[in-house]
Amino acid sequence: MPVVSIPLGEIVDWDSFHDTFARVLGFPDVYGRNMNAWIDCLTYEDDGMTTFPLAAGEVLTLQLEDFKAFRLRCPEICEGLLDGAAFVNWRRLETGERAILALAYH
């Protein structure tokens, strides 16, 4: 199961949020830099939307570094991250697919 460390300390606004996730996860060049595009990339992660291919049945774990400070510094962005991750899994379950994303707070 791939575990990808997300350096939340780099995030101070929405632009740096999208910069960080696009760089770390290897989103495609057509990434739209908004939460709809973020959700799409992670919903279809197993279709090559990141540089972390998953084997059948695997889950991608995002290890959120320095989460407590991030939550205090960027509460709106933190809420967007958590809601977006939940929506990724809900969307997949609604179409009969398995959940694909896990979050680990570090």
MODELLER restraints for C-alpha pairs under 7 A, 6 or more apart:
rsr = mdl.restraints
at = mdl.atoms
rsr.add(forms.Gaussian(group=physical.xy_distance, feature=features.Distance(at['CA:1:A'], at['CA:58:A']), mean=5.57, stdev=0.5))
rsr.add(forms.Gaussian(group=physical.xy_distance, feature=features.Distance(at['CA:1:A'], at['CA:59:A']), mean=5.97, stdev=0.5))
rsr.add(forms.Gaussian(group=physical.xy_distance, feature=features.Distance(at['CA:1:A'], at['CA:60:A']), mean=6.43, stdev=0.5))
rsr.add(forms.Gaussian(group=physical.xy_distance, feature=features.Distance(at['CA:2:A'], at['CA:60:A']), mean=5.40, stdev=0.5))
rsr.add(forms.Gaussian(group=physical.xy_distance, feature=features.Distance(at['CA:2:A'], at['CA:61:A']), mean=6.23, stdev=0.5))
rsr.add(forms.Gaussian(group=physical.xy_distance, feature=features.Distance(at['CA:3:A'], at['CA:60:A']), mean=6.26, stdev=0.5))
rsr.add(forms.Gaussian(group=physical.xy_distance, feature=features.Distance(at['CA:3:A'], at['CA:61:A']), mean=4.69, stdev=0.5))
rsr.add(forms.Gaussian(group=physical.xy_distance, feature=features.Distance(at['CA:3:A'], at['CA:62:A']), mean=5.93, stdev=0.5))
rsr.add(forms.Gaussian(group=physical.xy_distance, feature=features.Distance(at['CA:3:A'], at['CA:63:A']), mean=6.52, stdev=0.5))
rsr.add(forms.Gaussian(group=physical.xy_distance, feature=features.Distance(at['CA:4:A'], at['CA:61:A']), mean=6.22, stdev=0.5))
rsr.add(forms.Gaussian(group=physical.xy_distance, feature=features.Distance(at['CA:4:A'], at['CA:62:A']), mean=5.06, stdev=0.5))
rsr.add(forms.Gaussian(group=physical.xy_distance, feature=features.Distance(at['CA:4:A'], at['CA:63:A']), mean=5.77, stdev=0.5))
rsr.add(forms.Gaussian(group=physical.xy_distance, feature=features.Distance(at['CA:5:A'], at['CA:62:A']), mean=6.05, stdev=0.5))
rsr.add(forms.Gaussian(group=physical.xy_distance, feature=features.Distance(at['CA:5:A'], at['CA:63:A']), mean=4.63, stdev=0.5))
rsr.add(forms.Gaussian(group=physical.xy_distance, feature=features.Distance(at['CA:5:A'], at['CA:64:A']), mean=6.23, stdev=0.5))
rsr.add(forms.Gaussian(group=physical.xy_distance, feature=features.Distance(at['CA:5:A'], at['CA:65:A']), mean=6.62, stdev=0.5))
rsr.add(forms.Gaussian(group=physical.xy_distance, feature=features.Distance(at['CA:6:A'], at['CA:62:A']), mean=6.47, stdev=0.5))
rsr.add(forms.Gaussian(group=physical.xy_distance, feature=features.Distance(at['CA:6:A'], at['CA:63:A']), mean=5.83, stdev=0.5))
rsr.add(forms.Gaussian(group=physical.xy_distance, feature=features.Distance(at['CA:6:A'], at['CA:64:A']), mean=5.06, stdev=0.5))
rsr.add(forms.Gaussian(group=physical.xy_distance, feature=features.Distance(at['CA:6:A'], at['CA:65:A']), mean=5.82, stdev=0.5))
rsr.add(forms.Gaussian(group=physical.xy_distance, feature=features.Distance(at['CA:7:A'], at['CA:64:A']), mean=6.71, stdev=0.5))
rsr.add(forms.Gaussian(group=physical.xy_distance, feature=features.Distance(at['CA:7:A'], at['CA:65:A']), mean=5.24, stdev=0.5))
rsr.add(forms.Gaussian(group=physical.xy_distance, feature=features.Distance(at['CA:8:A'], at['CA:64:A']), mean=6.44, stdev=0.5))
rsr.add(forms.Gaussian(group=physical.xy_distance, feature=features.Distance(at['CA:8:A'], at['CA:65:A']), mean=5.62, stdev=0.5))
rsr.add(forms.Gaussian(group=physical.xy_distance, feature=features.Distance(at['CA:8:A'], at['CA:66:A']), mean=6.14, stdev=0.5))
rsr.add(forms.Gaussian(group=physical.xy_distance, feature=features.Distance(at['CA:8:A'], at['CA:67:A']), mean=6.68, stdev=0.5))
rsr.add(forms.Gaussian(group=physical.xy_distance, feature=features.Distance(at['CA:8:A'], at['CA:70:A']), mean=6.15, stdev=0.5))
rsr.add(forms.Gaussian(group=physical.xy_distance, feature=features.Distance(at['CA:9:A'], at['CA:66:A']), mean=6.42, stdev=0.5))
rsr.add(forms.Gaussian(group=physical.xy_distance, feature=features.Distance(at['CA:9:A'], at['CA:70:A']), mean=6.63, stdev=0.5))
rsr.add(forms.Gaussian(group=physical.xy_distance, feature=features.Distance(at['CA:10:A'], at['CA:16:A']), mean=6.89, stdev=0.5))
rsr.add(forms.Gaussian(group=physical.xy_distance, feature=features.Distance(at['CA:11:A'], at['CA:17:A']), mean=5.18, stdev=0.5))
rsr.add(forms.Gaussian(group=physical.xy_distance, feature=features.Distance(at['CA:12:A'], at['CA:74:A']), mean=6.67, stdev=0.5))
rsr.add(forms.Gaussian(group=physical.xy_distance, feature=features.Distance(at['CA:14:A'], at['CA:77:A']), mean=6.90, stdev=0.5))
rsr.add(forms.Gaussian(group=physical.xy_distance, feature=features.Distance(at['CA:18:A'], at['CA:33:A']), mean=5.58, stdev=0.5))
rsr.add(forms.Gaussian(group=physical.xy_distance, feature=features.Distance(at['CA:25:A'], at['CA:50:A']), mean=5.35, stdev=0.5))
rsr.add(forms.Gaussian(group=physical.xy_distance, feature=features.Distance(at['CA:25:A'], at['CA:51:A']), mean=6.01, stdev=0.5))
rsr.add(forms.Gaussian(group=physical.xy_distance, feature=features.Distance(at['CA:26:A'], at['CA:50:A']), mean=4.99, stdev=0.5))
rsr.add(forms.Gaussian(group=physical.xy_distance, feature=features.Distance(at['CA:26:A'], at['CA:51:A']), mean=5.12, stdev=0.5))
rsr.add(forms.Gaussian(group=physical.xy_distance, feature=features.Distance(at['CA:27:A'], at['CA:41:A']), mean=6.81, stdev=0.5))
rsr.add(forms.Gaussian(group=physical.xy_distance, feature=features.Distance(at['CA:27:A'], at['CA:49:A']), mean=5.87, stdev=0.5))
rsr.add(forms.Gaussian(group=physical.xy_distance, feature=features.Distance(at['CA:27:A'], at['CA:50:A']), mean=5.01, stdev=0.5))
rsr.add(forms.Gaussian(group=physical.xy_distance, feature=features.Distance(at['CA:28:A'], at['CA:49:A']), mean=6.37, stdev=0.5))
rsr.add(forms.Gaussian(group=physical.xy_distance, feature=features.Distance(at['CA:31:A'], at['CA:37:A']), mean=6.18, stdev=0.5))
rsr.add(forms.Gaussian(group=physical.xy_distance, feature=features.Distance(at['CA:39:A'], at['CA:84:A']), mean=6.08, stdev=0.5))
rsr.add(forms.Gaussian(group=physical.xy_distance, feature=features.Distance(at['CA:39:A'], at['CA:88:A']), mean=5.82, stdev=0.5))
rsr.add(forms.Gaussian(group=physical.xy_distance, feature=features.Distance(at['CA:41:A'], at['CA:49:A']), mean=5.21, stdev=0.5))
rsr.add(forms.Gaussian(group=physical.xy_distance, feature=features.Distance(at['CA:42:A'], at['CA:88:A']), mean=6.57, stdev=0.5))
rsr.add(forms.Gaussian(group=physical.xy_distance, feature=features.Distance(at['CA:43:A'], at['CA:88:A']), mean=5.10, stdev=0.5))
rsr.add(forms.Gaussian(group=physical.xy_distance, feature=features.Distance(at['CA:43:A'], at['CA:92:A']), mean=6.78, stdev=0.5))
rsr.add(forms.Gaussian(group=physical.xy_distance, feature=features.Distance(at['CA:46:A'], at['CA:53:A']), mean=6.15, stdev=0.5))
rsr.add(forms.Gaussian(group=physical.xy_distance, feature=features.Distance(at['CA:46:A'], at['CA:54:A']), mean=5.78, stdev=0.5))
rsr.add(forms.Gaussian(group=physical.xy_distance, feature=features.Distance(at['CA:59:A'], at['CA:100:A']), mean=4.65, stdev=0.5))
rsr.add(forms.Gaussian(group=physical.xy_distance, feature=features.Distance(at['CA:59:A'], at['CA:101:A']), mean=5.52, stdev=0.5))
rsr.add(forms.Gaussian(group=physical.xy_distance, feature=features.Distance(at['CA:59:A'], at['CA:102:A']), mean=6.71, stdev=0.5))
rsr.add(forms.Gaussian(group=physical.xy_distance, feature=features.Distance(at['CA:60:A'], at['CA:100:A']), mean=6.07, stdev=0.5))
rsr.add(forms.Gaussian(group=physical.xy_distance, feature=features.Distance(at['CA:60:A'], at['CA:101:A']), mean=5.02, stdev=0.5))
rsr.add(forms.Gaussian(group=physical.xy_distance, feature=features.Distance(at['CA:60:A'], at['CA:102:A']), mean=6.13, stdev=0.5))
rsr.add(forms.Gaussian(group=physical.xy_distance, feature=features.Distance(at['CA:61:A'], at['CA:101:A']), mean=5.93, stdev=0.5))
rsr.add(forms.Gaussian(group=physical.xy_distance, feature=features.Distance(at['CA:61:A'], at['CA:102:A']), mean=4.54, stdev=0.5))
rsr.add(forms.Gaussian(group=physical.xy_distance, feature=features.Distance(at['CA:61:A'], at['CA:103:A']), mean=5.55, stdev=0.5))
rsr.add(forms.Gaussian(group=physical.xy_distance, feature=features.Distance(at['CA:61:A'], at['CA:104:A']), mean=6.81, stdev=0.5))
rsr.add(forms.Gaussian(group=physical.xy_distance, feature=features.Distance(at['CA:62:A'], at['CA:102:A']), mean=6.22, stdev=0.5))
rsr.add(forms.Gaussian(group=physical.xy_distance, feature=features.Distance(at['CA:62:A'], at['CA:103:A']), mean=4.95, stdev=0.5))
rsr.add(forms.Gaussian(group=physical.xy_distance, feature=features.Distance(at['CA:62:A'], at['CA:104:A']), mean=6.08, stdev=0.5))
rsr.add(forms.Gaussian(group=physical.xy_distance, feature=features.Distance(at['CA:63:A'], at['CA:103:A']), mean=6.08, stdev=0.5))
rsr.add(forms.Gaussian(group=physical.xy_distance, feature=features.Distance(at['CA:63:A'], at['CA:104:A']), mean=4.64, stdev=0.5))
rsr.add(forms.Gaussian(group=physical.xy_distance, feature=features.Distance(at['CA:63:A'], at['CA:105:A']), mean=6.03, stdev=0.5))
rsr.add(forms.Gaussian(group=physical.xy_distance, feature=features.Distance(at['CA:63:A'], at['CA:106:A']), mean=6.45, stdev=0.5))
rsr.add(forms.Gaussian(group=physical.xy_distance, feature=features.Distance(at['CA:64:A'], at['CA:103:A']), mean=6.98, stdev=0.5))
rsr.add(forms.Gaussian(group=physical.xy_distance, feature=features.Distance(at['CA:64:A'], at['CA:104:A']), mean=5.92, stdev=0.5))
rsr.add(forms.Gaussian(group=physical.xy_distance, feature=features.Distance(at['CA:64:A'], at['CA:105:A']), mean=5.02, stdev=0.5))
rsr.add(forms.Gaussian(group=physical.xy_distance, feature=features.Distance(at['CA:64:A'], at['CA:106:A']), mean=5.62, stdev=0.5))
rsr.add(forms.Gaussian(group=physical.xy_distance, feature=features.Distance(at['CA:65:A'], at['CA:105:A']), mean=6.68, stdev=0.5))
rsr.add(forms.Gaussian(group=physical.xy_distance, feature=features.Distance(at['CA:65:A'], at['CA:106:A']), mean=4.87, stdev=0.5))
rsr.add(forms.Gaussian(group=physical.xy_distance, feature=features.Distance(at['CA:66:A'], at['CA:106:A']), mean=5.83, stdev=0.5))
rsr.add(forms.Gaussian(group=physical.xy_distance, feature=features.Distance(at['CA:67:A'], at['CA:105:A']), mean=5.93, stdev=0.5))
rsr.add(forms.Gaussian(group=physical.xy_distance, feature=features.Distance(at['CA:67:A'], at['CA:106:A']), mean=6.12, stdev=0.5))
rsr.add(forms.Gaussian(group=physical.xy_distance, feature=features.Distance(at['CA:71:A'], at['CA:78:A']), mean=5.55, stdev=0.5))
rsr.add(forms.Gaussian(group=physical.xy_distance, feature=features.Distance(at['CA:85:A'], at['CA:101:A']), mean=6.90, stdev=0.5))
rsr.add(forms.Gaussian(group=physical.xy_distance, feature=features.Distance(at['CA:89:A'], at['CA:99:A']), mean=4.66, stdev=0.5))
rsr.add(forms.Gaussian(group=physical.xy_distance, feature=features.Distance(at['CA:89:A'], at['CA:100:A']), mean=6.18, stdev=0.5))
rsr.add(forms.Gaussian(group=physical.xy_distance, feature=features.Distance(at['CA:89:A'], at['CA:101:A']), mean=6.47, stdev=0.5))
rsr.add(forms.Gaussian(group=physical.xy_distance, feature=features.Distance(at['CA:92:A'], at['CA:98:A']), mean=6.17, stdev=0.5))
rsr.add(forms.Gaussian(group=physical.xy_distance, feature=features.Distance(at['CA:92:A'], at['CA:99:A']), mean=6.08, stdev=0.5))
rsr.add(forms.Gaussian(group=physical.xy_distance, feature=features.Distance(at['CA:93:A'], at['CA:99:A']), mean=6.21, stdev=0.5))
